[in-house]
Structures are given as C-alpha cells and as structure tokens.
Amino acid sequence: MRDFALLNPFGRNSIGENEMWAEGQEIFCDVESINRNCFQELSKDLDEIGRNHETRLRFVIGAPGTGKSHLFARLRRSLPNAHFTFAPILPTEPCEIKRYILKKVIFGLKRPVLEASGIRGYSQIVRLVYSLLTRIPRFRALSAEQVHKNWRQIPRIQYARVFEEFQEALDGMPGIEIPYHILRVLFRILDPEKRALCLTWLSGTKSLMDGDHGTLGVNGPLDDSEIVDLFKVLGKLSRDSGPILMVLDQLDALTRPEQIREIETLLVDLKDNSVNWYIVVSLLEEKFQLWCTNLSEPCLQKFGIVENGKSVFRVSSVSMISREQQVELLLKRLGEPNLNSCRASHNKIDAIFPFIEATVERLTSQDFTRPRVLLQLAEQEFQTITTERQANPKSLSELMEREFLELLGRLKDDEIKVDTAFVADRITELMQLIGHGKQEWQVIDGPLRMEIKRFEGIDRIYERGKERIRIVNYDVQQGAKFPNVLRHIVRSTRETVLVRDARVPCSGEVTQRLLNEFRQTKTFVHLSLKDVRALHVLGHLLARVRQGDYQNDLTEPAPTRDNIQFCLSRMDWIARIEIAHLIQEVLEGKETGRPSPPPPPGPEDLCRQIEAIMRVEGWLSYERLFFRIYTHGRKRLSREILSAALRSEPLGSLIDIYPKEDVFPEHNRILIWNQETINAQGRNL
C-alpha cells in the first residue's frame, strides 16, 4: 500500500491562482454537474454581453467550500470568445484598490489565449491590440490568427511606419478615443523586446525608473484618473474579440463602506463610459447583505434587474452537492492517471482501489454536503486505508506548516511584482500575529497622506496599550519623490520603520544622505524577495482561513481562527521574515541588528537527527524534512548540506528517494524510510 499512500488524490481541495491559470486540462479535476446552473447563468451572461456589449455585474455567493473557485476555473477553460481576468485579495487601502485591480487585469490579459483547439501563440492583450490593427488597410478583415501570422513577417525597422498608419486609421474612427501615450504603449506590446516593460507600465506600477519611462515615451506612472481611462479603453478594444470577464474574489476583508464605495465607483464608470465588461464579485453568503447595504441606489438602478416589482442585483448561488454528485466527485478523483498507473503496476483491476464500494457508500451517506467537506473526509479515509493506521487528529501547527510550504512552492518569482499596498496589508496581518493573545493592534493612518500631495505609499501607525510603531511603505523611484518622503520622516520618532522593496533601488546622493541620517536612530528594511514571497504566502494562507478552508479539518487543537493564528504566530517561517524580527526589536526598544549565528553542527550529528525523524515519520517530502530539521534549532542548514547527508552512508542505503529520475528536482522528491533494509542489516535503532 505504500505506493498508493503517496498518491492520495483528495489532498488538493482548493483552487489557487496557479490552478486557475494552469493551461493543461489534466491539471484541473472538475465535475461539471457541480454548480452547473450557476455556470450556465454566467455563460448566458457572457453570450448576451457578447451580442449587446453592455457592462454587467453579477454576484456569486456561497458558503465556504462550495466550489466558487472551481466554478471560475471551469469558466476560464471555456472562454474562446472572451477574456478572463482574476483579482483575488484586494488591498484594504481604498485609494489603492483600482490600481491593484488593474494590475491583476493586465496580469490576466498577458496570459495566452486558451481555445478549445489549444493554446494560441499570443496573449489575450495582444489579441486586443490585433483588433486595433485591423483598422489598417493591410490588416483589414483578417482574423487574430491571420494578423498574428502577418505581423511576425514585419521587421522591427518598419514598426514606426506601421504605427503612423495605425494612428491615422484610428483618428478617423469614431467611438475609440485613446490617449496618445497609452496608444503608443499598447502598440509597443507587439514589439517582443519592449513587451515586458510595456505590460509593467500598463499594470499601474509606480516602481519603474525614469529611464524606463523614457524608453516608453511616457512622463511617469499612470495617474489615478488614467487608470480608469485604461479600463475604459480595454473594454472598447474587446468589442470584436469578446467580453472581458473580471472576477473579484476573496473580498471578505473589505467590509468598510469606503472600501466598497471605491469598487462601486469603478463599476459605475465602466457601466457609463465603457462596454463589454462582465464583473463577477464572489462573496461569502454572510457578506453579501453587507455589500448590498453599502452599495448606492444609483448603482442598483444601473446594474439591477426587476424581480417581483423591485430592483435587485443579479445573484448566482453555489450550493451543496447531492449524493449523486458526491459519488461522481469521488470517482473522478479516484480515476486520476497516476492512480490508474499504480493500479496497473500492482495488477489491481478494481477502478476505485484502494476504496471499495462500501467506502464510497459510507462517505456519501449524507443527502447534501459541501465538496470540500467530502474531500477532507475522503483524504482521511484514503490515508487510513493505505497506511493501515487510523487517521488521528493531525497537529494544527504541522498542517499550517505544510500549507505554508505548499503555497511557497507554488509561488513563482516572476509573478511577484512590486506592490506597495499588498505588502503593507501583509505587514498589518503580520503585526496581528506578533504578540498574539494580547490586545489587538489599533491601526490608524499616519500623517504623510496629509503632508505630501498625492503621496504614493502607505503610512500606518500601530498602537496597543503603551506600545506604538509606525511603518511607512514606499517604493516609488522617480525624480525627487523618495528624497521628499525621507525629509518628512527623517525627524520622526525612533519607532518609525521604513520599508522598501529591495528590487527598487535607493540611488542618488541626496537619497543616500537622507537615508543614512534616517538609519542613525530608526529602522530601514530593504525587503528581500525571499521575505516578499513569505508575506505573499502569509496573505494567501490567511485569506483561506477567512474563507473557512480549514474549518472541517480533523486537527488538534481544533482549526478555529484563533488557534490558527496562534500556530502561525509560533511558526518559524514567520519569525524568519526579517521585518518581523526587526519590528520585535523596535517594540522591545533594542538597537536593530542580529547577533552572530552559531557555527553549524557537525555532519554526524545531522545524520543522527535525520535518522530519528525518519524512523518516526516513515516518509516525508524533502522540503518537509528540511523544515523539520531547521525548526529543531539547526538554523544554518542548507539544501546542499542536507543533500550531502542523505547521500552519505549509512543513510544512503536506509532511505529510498522517489522519483529517481534526474529530471525531478531533488527538493520535489519523497523520502521513504526503508525498514526492510534495516531488518536485513540487523540494525538496532
């Protein structure tokens, strides 16, 4: 059963951004009968928008674990004549919400066009620009595929000439008014050498250098008013290729009226001044009424429909699944290709092995349940059968560690953009974990937004009893903006912490002088990509907690929100985030700085520790073993040291490592304690 134990098909019961954007159907396990009515309502909306081009709003509501994210992932795979974008976990700072949504919309539009016939060789946003090119005589009446083929034949030296034709053609086209600098950047997306820079600017980032703006021929980052203009332009460009679906997901943290009103202003702008947008807002059931209370009557009149004589918003509800759907879901998971291959190699002809029919009947005995609850029960049952051990309550701390590492492994560095508001929100969440169990921090706005006209950072003051700390996030690097911020905070109190993404430089003589003066009495954190990754993962993990993803897990202690936050506050991965360490030092009134680390332990001691852990666990992933050893006090452990220990004897013959093929990175492999070899050698452990 050991081979089957490694293939538990029920452990993946939530959809993250990676799964949302996965391009292979085999990566996504979907049961189409689940939430079919809701899917059909969304598809019908898209068909109607494709015909009349009206901007439309729909709410999708449901309890945790009822399949909202699966529904959107299914929709993503069935949009040959539309564009899919996905914006989860919006910032809490109202003035940053539209810029963040734009960033996620551009991120989605730069994904390849996914059609039933396969993946196209161009992105969704390139398809939008191709629709503009069809206004030029040489491309008129061509399909996007034909434009793509013809464009690749044009040498770069002729791009400027084509742009002139492009501009002349648009000048004579009513209904499409695109600011010149935005039009030029959109056109330059077609230049492979400038595409990445163009998309970064279009995403609303404030962290580009002056030289980058010069390359694009723009004066600086998109202004707040230009962000709305770009949304309007994108909608109008999509008329020929299909609606733009904008999914706003995991909005449970947005409960203040000013946050909801900021989203409303964008929705109304798109309704009044653009076309072809389909905005889907995903909410937990209990949050929907709060949103309805805070959305204005004019918004309801613009987006509502009349039912029983009164205006109401369009709403689709995801629901619990029937007994038949439960069986279908279990059989779908049990039919995954890797399990089928394992059955074939062990001559097991039963298609649901290691389950039997009685197991499926017992798991599906409820008339209705939530998909996630069913999958969690099936995961425990599969583990019990294949390991021949009762699935006892697992440690909540270990569950959180496993989830953290899993999310960390999925996150790709090129997907982590400089995002001041997002990181500031994650630091706020980190602050609530620091000293968990004490009185909650009270968070108020710092003075910079009042002192500096159009301040482009985040300034927050945290107070708890007599404790006080101020954290300023600022990632802009144009002209004298950063030195100006430094002048305002250089004389601030010593509990001020300045945070800046390490990918944004601190160049310039004046900047360096002011920064050095600031650091004499206060704390500056040039946040490493490693720490930004950890903060991103923390944000996604806490969003899952708010969504109720873990509330039905069998853990000790129970997975309440308070218990989960306590476990996270004690997690070593959190303590290792540099800013957490420095914040703690500021709160304790210490001079910031780390003591010298102890010397690394000897290799024999490490081998004995690995042996002790594997003897108890039986099998572990490489990353899990690394984490266990690290959290047991071996802070200078590296992957190279661990790999060398695993290859050394006698460990090399006592631990089996799968898969063995070199194509698999070592840190993605599974380590199995080989008890048969130990028995044969007569080793006494």
C-alpha positions in Angstrom: 0.0 0.0 0.0 3.0 2.3 0.4 3.0 3.3 -3.3 -0.7 4.2 -3.0 -0.2 6.2 0.2 2.0 8.7 -1.8 -0.8 9.3 -4.3 -3.7 10.4 -2.1 -6.0 12.2 -4.7 -8.1 14.0 -2.2 -5.5 16.3 -0.6 -6.0 19.1 -3.2 -9.3 20.6 -2.3 -8.9 24.3 -3.1 -8.1 26.3 -6.2 -5.3 28.9 -6.1 -4.1 31.2 -8.7 -1.7 28.6 -10.2 -4.5 26.2 -10.7 -6.7 29.0 -12.0 -4.2 29.8 -14.8 -3.0 26.2 -15.5 -3.2 25.6 -19.2 -3.4 21.8 -19.2 -6.9 20.2 -18.7 -5.2 17.3 -16.9 -4.1 19.6 -14.1 -7.7 20.6 -13.3 -10.0 17.9 -11.9 -13.6 19.1 -12.5 -17.1 17.6 -12.1 -19.3 19.6 -14.5 -22.5 18.7 -12.8 -21.5 20.6 -9.7 -22.8 24.1 -9.8 -24.0 23.6 -13.3 -26.9 26.0 -13.0 -24.5 28.8 -11.8 -22.1 28.0 -14.6 -24.9 28.3 -17.2 -26.1 31.6 -15.7 -22.5 33.0 -16.1 -22.2 31.6 -19.6 -25.5 33.1 -20.6 -24.5 36.5 -19.3 -21.3 36.3 -21.4 -23.2 35.4 -24.5 -25.6 38.3 -24.0 -22.8 40.8 -23.4 -21.0 39.5 -26.5 -24.1 40.5 -28.5 -25.1 43.8 -26.9 -21.7 44.8 -25.4 -23.3 46.2 -22.2 -21.2 46.2 -19.0 -22.9 43.8 -16.5 -22.4 42.9 -12.8 -23.2 39.6 -11.1 -22.6 38.4 -7.5 -21.7 34.8 -6.9 -22.4 33.9 -3.3 -22.0 30.7 -1.2 -20.7 29.1 1.9 -17.0 28.2 2.3 -16.1 25.1 0.4 -19.0 25.0 -2.0 -16.8 25.4 -5.2 -16.8 29.1 -6.1 -13.1 29.0 -7.2 -13.6 25.7 -9.1 -16.5 27.4 -10.9 -14.3 30.3 -12.1 -11.5 27.9 -13.1 -14.0 26.0 -15.2 -15.2 29.2 -16.8 -11.6 30.2 -17.6 -11.3 27.0 -19.7 -14.4 27.6 -21.7 -14.0 31.2 -23.0 -12.9 31.0 -26.6 -14.7 34.3 -27.3 -14.0 36.2 -24.2 -11.0 37.4 -22.0 -10.6 36.1 -18.4 -9.0 38.1 -15.6 -8.9 37.2 -11.9 -8.3 39.6 -9.0 -8.3 38.0 -5.5 -7.4 39.6 -2.1 -7.8 43.3 -2.9 -5.9 45.8 -0.8 -7.7 47.4 2.2 -6.4 50.9 1.4 -9.3 52.4 -0.7 -7.1 54.6 -2.8 -5.1 51.6 -3.9 -8.0 49.3 -4.9 -8.4 50.4 -8.6 -4.6 50.3 -9.2 -4.4 46.7 -7.8 -7.4 45.5 -9.9 -5.7 47.0 -13.0 -2.5 45.1 -12.1 -4.4 41.8 -11.9 -6.4 42.5 -15.0 -3.2 43.2 -17.0 -1.6 40.1 -15.4 -4.6 38.0 -16.7 -4.6 39.6 -20.1 -1.0 38.8 -20.7 -1.9 35.1 -20.4 -2.2 33.2 -23.7 -5.5 32.8 -25.5 -6.9 29.4 -24.5 -9.3 27.9 -27.0 -10.9 24.5 -27.5 -8.4 23.7 -30.2 -5.5 24.5 -28.0 -3.3 27.4 -26.7 -2.7 30.2 -29.2 0.8 31.7 -29.7 -0.3 35.1 -28.5 -1.8 36.6 -25.3 -5.2 38.0 -24.6 -3.9 41.6 -24.6 -2.0 41.1 -27.8 -5.3 39.8 -29.3 -6.9 43.1 -28.2 -4.2 45.1 -30.0 -4.6 42.9 -33.1 -8.2 44.1 -33.2 -6.9 47.6 -33.5 -4.5 46.7 -36.3 -7.5 45.5 -38.4 -8.3 49.2 -38.8 -5.2 49.5 -41.0 -5.8 48.6 -44.7 -3.1 45.9 -44.8 -4.7 44.0 -41.9 -8.4 44.8 -42.6 -10.8 41.8 -42.4 -8.2 39.5 -41.0 -8.7 37.2 -38.1 -6.5 37.5 -35.0 -4.6 34.3 -36.1 -4.0 35.8 -39.5 -2.9 39.2 -38.1 -0.5 37.3 -35.8 1.0 35.4 -38.7 1.4 38.5 -40.9 2.8 40.7 -38.1 5.6 38.2 -37.5 6.8 38.9 -41.0 7.2 42.7 -40.4 10.8 43.7 -39.5 11.2 45.9 -36.4 12.7 48.7 -38.5 9.2 49.2 -40.0 7.3 49.4 -36.7 7.4 53.2 -36.6 5.9 53.4 -40.1 3.1 50.9 -39.2 2.4 53.0 -36.0 1.8 56.1 -38.2 -0.7 54.1 -40.3 -2.2 52.8 -37.1 -2.7 56.3 -35.7 -4.1 57.8 -38.9 -6.6 55.0 -39.1 -7.8 55.5 -35.6 -8.1 59.2 -36.0 -10.9 58.6 -38.5 -12.6 56.0 -36.3 -15.4 57.4 -34.1 -16.0 55.8 -30.7 -12.4 54.9 -29.9 -10.6 57.7 -28.2 -7.3 56.5 -26.8 -4.8 59.0 -25.1 -1.8 59.1 -27.3 0.7 57.9 -24.7 -1.5 54.9 -23.8 -2.0 54.1 -27.5 1.8 54.2 -28.1 2.5 51.8 -25.2 -0.3 49.5 -26.4 1.2 49.3 -29.8 4.7 48.6 -28.5 3.3 45.5 -26.8 3.7 44.0 -30.3 7.5 44.5 -30.0 8.9 41.5 -28.2 11.8 43.5 -26.9 9.6 46.0 -25.2 6.6 43.9 -24.3 7.5 43.2 -20.7 8.3 46.8 -19.9 5.0 47.9 -21.6 2.9 45.5 -19.6 4.6 46.5 -16.4 3.7 50.2 -17.0 0.2 49.3 -18.1 -0.3 47.4 -14.8 0.0 50.7 -13.0 3.3 50.1 -11.2 5.0 53.1 -9.6 8.4 51.5 -9.2 9.8 51.9 -12.7 12.8 54.1 -13.1 12.9 57.4 -15.0 14.9 55.7 -17.8 12.2 53.1 -18.2 9.6 55.9 -18.7 11.9 57.5 -21.2 12.1 54.2 -23.2 8.3 54.1 -23.4 7.9 57.8 -24.1 5.8 58.5 -21.1 6.2 61.1 -18.3 5.7 58.7 -15.4 3.4 56.1 -14.0 -0.3 56.0 -14.8 -2.1 58.7 -12.8 -5.2 57.6 -10.8 -7.5 59.1 -13.4 -5.6 57.4 -16.2 -6.2 54.0 -14.6 -9.9 54.4 -15.1 -9.3 55.6 -18.7 -7.3 52.5 -19.4 -10.1 50.3 -18.1 -12.5 52.1 -20.4 -10.1 51.6 -23.4 -9.6 47.9 -22.8 -13.4 47.4 -22.7 -13.8 49.2 -26.0 -11.0 47.2 -27.6 -12.7 43.9 -26.7 -15.8 44.5 -28.8 -14.5 42.4 -31.7 -13.0 39.6 -29.7 -15.4 39.1 -26.8 -16.2 40.5 -23.3 -13.6 40.9 -20.6 -14.6 38.8 -17.5 -13.2 40.4 -14.3 -13.6 38.1 -11.3 -13.1 39.8 -7.9 -12.6 37.0 -5.4 -11.9 36.7 -1.7 -13.2 40.1 -0.8 -14.1 39.2 2.8 -11.6 41.7 4.2 -13.4 44.6 2.5 -16.1 45.5 5.0 -15.7 49.2 5.4 -18.2 51.5 3.4 -15.3 53.5 1.9 -13.7 50.3 0.5 -17.0 49.1 -1.1 -17.7 52.5 -2.5 -14.3 52.6 -4.2 -15.2 49.4 -6.0 -18.6 50.9 -6.8 -17.1 54.0 -8.5 -15.1 51.7 -10.8 -18.2 49.6 -11.6 -20.3 52.7 -12.4 -17.5 54.2 -14.5 -17.3 51.1 -16.6 -21.1 50.9 -16.9 -21.4 54.6 -18.0 -18.3 55.1 -20.1 -17.1 51.7 -21.4 -18.5 48.5 -22.9 -18.1 44.7 -22.8 -17.1 44.3 -19.2 -18.5 41.4 -17.1 -17.7 41.9 -13.4 -18.3 39.0 -11.1 -18.0 39.6 -7.4 -17.5 36.5 -5.3 -18.6 36.7 -1.6 -19.4 34.5 1.3 -23.1 34.5 2.0 -22.9 36.5 5.2 -21.0 39.3 3.4 -23.4 39.8 0.6 -26.0 41.7 2.6 -23.3 44.0 4.0 -22.4 44.8 0.4 -26.0 45.4 -0.6 -26.4 47.8 2.3 -23.3 49.8 1.3 -23.9 50.0 -2.5 -25.8 53.0 -3.5 -29.3 53.2 -5.1 -27.9 54.6 -8.4 -25.6 51.5 -8.6 -28.6 49.2 -8.1 -30.5 51.0 -10.7 -27.7 50.7 -13.2 -26.9 47.1 -12.7 -30.1 45.7 -11.2 -32.9 43.7 -12.7 -36.6 43.9 -11.8 -38.0 40.9 -9.9 -41.4 40.9 -8.3 -41.7 44.7 -8.8 -38.4 45.7 -7.2 -34.8 46.2 -8.4 -32.3 43.5 -7.3 -28.7 42.7 -8.3 -28.1 39.6 -10.4 -27.1 36.9 -8.0 -26.0 33.3 -8.5 -25.7 30.9 -5.6 -23.3 28.0 -5.4 -24.8 25.2 -3.4 -24.1 21.9 -1.6 -23.9 18.8 -3.7 -26.3 15.9 -3.9 -25.5 12.3 -3.2 -25.1 11.5 -6.9 -22.7 14.4 -7.3 -20.7 13.3 -4.3 -20.2 9.8 -5.9 -19.2 11.5 -9.2 -16.6 13.6 -7.4 -15.1 10.7 -5.6 -14.9 8.6 -8.7 -13.4 11.5 -10.7 -10.6 11.8 -8.1 -10.1 8.0 -7.9 -9.7 7.9 -11.7 -6.7 10.2 -11.8 -4.0 9.0 -14.2 -1.2 8.4 -11.6 -3.6 6.2 -9.6 -4.6 4.2 -12.6 -0.9 3.6 -13.5 -0.2 2.5 -9.9 -3.2 0.1 -10.1 -1.9 -1.4 -13.3 1.6 -1.9 -11.9 0.1 -3.8 -9.0 -2.4 -5.8 -11.0 -5.4 -4.1 -9.3 -8.4 -4.3 -11.6 -10.9 -2.5 -9.4 -11.2 1.1 -10.7 -11.7 2.5 -7.2 -9.0 0.6 -5.4 -7.9 1.1 -2.6 -11.5 2.1 -1.9 -14.3 -0.4 -2.1 -18.0 0.2 -2.8 -18.8 0.2 0.9 -16.3 3.0 1.4 -17.9 5.2 -1.2 -21.4 4.5 0.2 -20.3 5.5 3.7 -18.6 8.7 2.6 -21.7 9.7 0.5 -24.3 8.8 3.1 -25.4 12.5 3.5 -28.1 13.7 1.2 -26.2 17.0 0.7 -22.8 18.3 1.7 -20.1 20.7 0.6 -17.5 19.4 -1.8 -14.6 20.4 0.4 -16.0 18.5 3.4 -16.4 15.4 1.3 -12.8 15.6 0.0 -11.5 16.1 3.5 -13.3 13.0 4.8 -12.1 11.1 1.7 -8.5 12.2 2.3 -8.6 10.9 5.9 -10.2 7.6 4.7 -7.6 7.1 2.0 -4.8 7.7 4.5 -6.2 5.3 7.0 -6.5 2.5 4.3 -3.2 2.9 2.6 -1.1 3.4 5.8 -3.1 0.8 7.8 -3.2 3.4 10.6 -6.2 5.3 11.9 -6.3 8.9 10.8 -5.8 10.5 14.1 -6.2 14.3 14.5 -3.2 15.9 12.9 -1.3 18.7 14.5 -2.7 22.1 13.6 0.8 23.5 13.7 2.0 20.9 11.2 -1.0 21.5 9.0 -0.2 25.2 8.8 3.5 24.5 8.2 2.6 22.1 5.4 0.1 24.6 3.8 2.7 27.4 4.1 5.4 25.3 2.4 2.9 24.1 -0.3 1.9 27.7 -1.2 5.5 28.8 -1.1 6.5 26.1 -3.6 3.7 27.2 -6.0 4.6 30.9 -6.0 6.8 31.9 -8.9 9.3 34.8 -8.5 8.3 36.3 -11.9 4.7 36.6 -10.7 5.6 38.6 -7.6 5.6 42.2 -8.7 6.5 45.3 -6.6 3.2 46.1 -4.9 3.3 48.6 -2.0 -0.3 48.3 -0.9 -0.3 44.5 -1.0 2.8 44.2 1.1 1.6 46.8 3.5 -1.6 44.8 4.1 0.5 41.7 4.7 2.6 43.6 7.2 -0.6 44.6 9.0 -1.5 40.9 9.2 2.0 40.1 10.4 1.6 42.7 13.1 -1.6 41.0 14.4 0.4 37.7 14.7 3.2 39.4 16.7 2.3 39.1 20.3 -0.8 37.0 19.5 -3.1 36.7 22.5 -2.5 40.3 23.6 -4.9 43.2 22.9 -5.3 43.7 19.2 -3.4 46.5 17.4 -5.3 49.7 16.6 -4.3 50.8 13.2 -4.6 54.5 12.1 -3.3 56.4 9.1 0.0 58.2 9.5 0.4 61.9 8.5 2.2 61.5 5.2 -1.0 61.4 3.1 -1.9 64.9 4.5 1.6 66.3 4.5 2.6 65.2 0.9 0.3 66.0 -2.0 -0.5 62.7 -3.8 1.5 60.6 -1.5 2.1 57.2 -3.3 2.9 55.0 -0.4 1.3 53.6 2.8 1.8 55.2 6.2 0.3 53.4 9.2 0.6 53.7 12.9 0.0 50.7 15.2 -0.9 51.2 18.8 -1.6 48.7 21.5 -1.6 49.9 25.1 1.7 51.6 25.6 3.3 50.0 22.5 3.5 52.1 19.4 5.2 51.6 16.0 4.9 53.4 12.7 5.5 51.6 9.4 6.0 53.5 6.1 5.9 51.5 2.9 7.3 53.4 -0.1 8.5 52.0 -3.5 8.5 55.0 -5.9 11.7 55.9 -7.6 11.1 58.9 -9.8 12.8 62.3 -9.6 12.8 63.8 -6.0 9.8 61.8 -4.7 11.7 59.4 -2.5 14.0 62.2 -1.0 10.9 64.2 -0.3 9.4 61.4 1.7 12.7 60.9 3.6 12.7 64.6 4.5 9.3 64.2 6.1 10.2 61.2 8.2 13.9 61.7 9.0 12.9 63.7 12.2 10.2 61.3 13.2 10.3 59.3 16.4 12.6 56.2 16.7 9.8 53.7 16.5 9.4 54.6 12.8 10.2 51.8 10.3 10.7 52.5 6.6 10.0 49.5 4.3 11.1 49.4 0.6 11.2 46.5 -1.8 14.8 45.6 -2.5 14.1 45.4 -6.2 13.6 49.2 -6.1 17.0 51.0 -5.7 17.9 53.8 -3.3 20.1 55.7 -5.7 21.2 59.3 -5.7 23.5 61.4 -3.5 20.6 63.2 -1.7 18.7 60.0 -1.2 21.7 58.3 0.3 22.5 61.2 2.7 18.9 61.4 4.0 18.6 57.6 4.2 21.8 57.4 6.3 20.5 60.1 8.6 17.3 58.2 9.0 19.0 55.0 9.8 21.1 56.5 12.6 18.1 56.4 15.0 15.4 54.5 13.1 14.9 51.3 11.2 15.1 50.8 7.4 14.1 47.5 5.8 15.1 46.8 2.2 12.7 43.9 1.9 14.3 40.9 0.1 12.4 38.9 -2.5 12.5 36.0 -0.1 10.6 38.0 2.6 8.2 39.3 0.0 7.5 35.7 -1.0 6.8 34.8 2.6 4.5 37.7 3.1 2.6 36.8 -0.1 2.1 33.3 1.2 1.0 34.5 4.6 -1.6 36.7 2.9 -3.0 33.8 0.8 -3.0 31.5 3.8 -4.9 33.9 6.0 -7.3 34.5 3.1 -8.0 30.8 3.1 -8.6 30.9 6.9 -11.1 33.8 6.4 -12.8 31.8 3.7 -13.2 28.8 6.1 -11.0 26.4 4.1 -9.8 24.6 7.2 -12.8 24.6 9.5 -13.7 21.0 8.8 -10.1 19.6 9.1 -9.5 17.0 11.8 -6.8 18.6 13.9 -5.5 19.0 17.4 -6.3 21.7 18.6 -9.5 22.4 16.5 -8.9 24.7 13.5 -10.6 27.8 14.9 -9.4 31.1 13.6 -7.8 32.0 16.9 -6.0 28.6 17.1 -4.7 29.0 13.6 -3.4 32.5 14.3 -1.7 31.2 17.4 0.0 28.4 15.4 1.1 30.9 12.7 2.5 33.3 15.3 4.8 30.5 16.6 5.8 29.3 13.1 9.5 29.6 12.4 8.9 30.6 8.8 7.1 33.7 10.1 9.8 34.5 12.7 12.4 34.3 9.9 10.9 37.2 8.0 13.4 39.9 8.6 10.8 42.6 9.1 9.1 40.5 11.9 12.4 40.3 13.7 13.2 44.0 13.3 9.7 45.0 14.4 10.1 42.9 17.5 13.4 44.7 18.3 11.8 48.1 17.8 8.9 47.2 20.1 11.5 46.0 22.7 13.4 49.2 22.4 16.6 47.4 21.1 19.1 48.7 18.6 18.2 46.7 15.5 20.6 44.1 14.4 21.1 40.4 14.6 23.6 38.5 16.8 26.2 36.4 15.0 24.7 32.9 14.2 26.2 29.9 16.0 28.6 27.7 14.0 27.0 24.8 12.0 26.7 21.4 13.7 28.8 18.5 12.6 27.6 16.1 9.8 27.4 13.1 12.1 25.0 14.9 14.4 22.9 15.8 11.4 22.7 12.2 10.2 21.5 11.0 13.6 18.8 13.7 13.6 17.6 12.7 10.1 17.6 9.1 11.2 15.5 9.9 14.3 12.9 11.9 12.3 12.6 9.3 9.5 12.2 6.4 12.0 9.1 8.1 13.5 7.6 9.5 10.3 8.2 6.7 7.9 8.1 9.0 4.9 8.4 12.7 4.3 8.9 15.1 1.4 12.4 16.6 1.1 11.1 20.1 1.9 9.2 18.8 4.9 12.4 17.1 6.3 14.4 20.3 5.7 11.8 22.3 7.6 11.6 19.8 10.5 15.4 19.9 10.9 15.5 23.7 10.6 12.8 24.2 13.3 14.7 21.9 15.6 17.4 24.5 16.0 19.6 23.9 13.0 19.4 27.4 11.7 22.4 27.3 9.3 21.2 24.2 7.4 21.4 24.5 3.7 19.9 22.2 1.0 23.4 21.3 -0.1 24.3 20.1 3.4 21.1 18.1 3.7 21.5 16.5 0.3 25.1 15.5 1.2 23.9 13.9 4.4 21.2 12.0 2.6 23.7 10.6 0.1 26.2 9.6 2.9 26.3 6.1 4.4 24.6 4.5 6.1 21.7 6.9 5.4 22.1 6.4 1.6 21.0 2.7 2.0 18.4 3.4 4.6 16.3 6.0 2.8 14.7 5.5 -0.6 14.2 8.6 -2.7 11.4 8.8 -5.3 11.2 9.6 -8.1 14.7 8.6 -9.0 14.8 10.2 -12.5 17.2 13.2 -12.7 14.5 15.3 -14.4 12.8 15.8 -11.0 14.5 18.5 -8.8 15.8 17.0 -5.5 13.6 19.3 -3.4 10.5 17.9 -5.0 11.2 14.3 -4.1 9.8 11.9 -1.5 12.0 10.2 1.2 10.9 6.8 2.4 12.4 5.0 5.4 13.5 1.5 4.2 12.5 -0.7 7.1 13.3 -3.9 5.1 16.9 -2.9 4.7 17.2 -2.1 8.4 15.8 -5.5 9.3 18.1 -7.3 6.9 21.1 -5.5 8.3 20.0 -6.2 11.9 20.4 -2.5 12.8 19.1 -1.6 16.2 17.7 1.9 16.1 
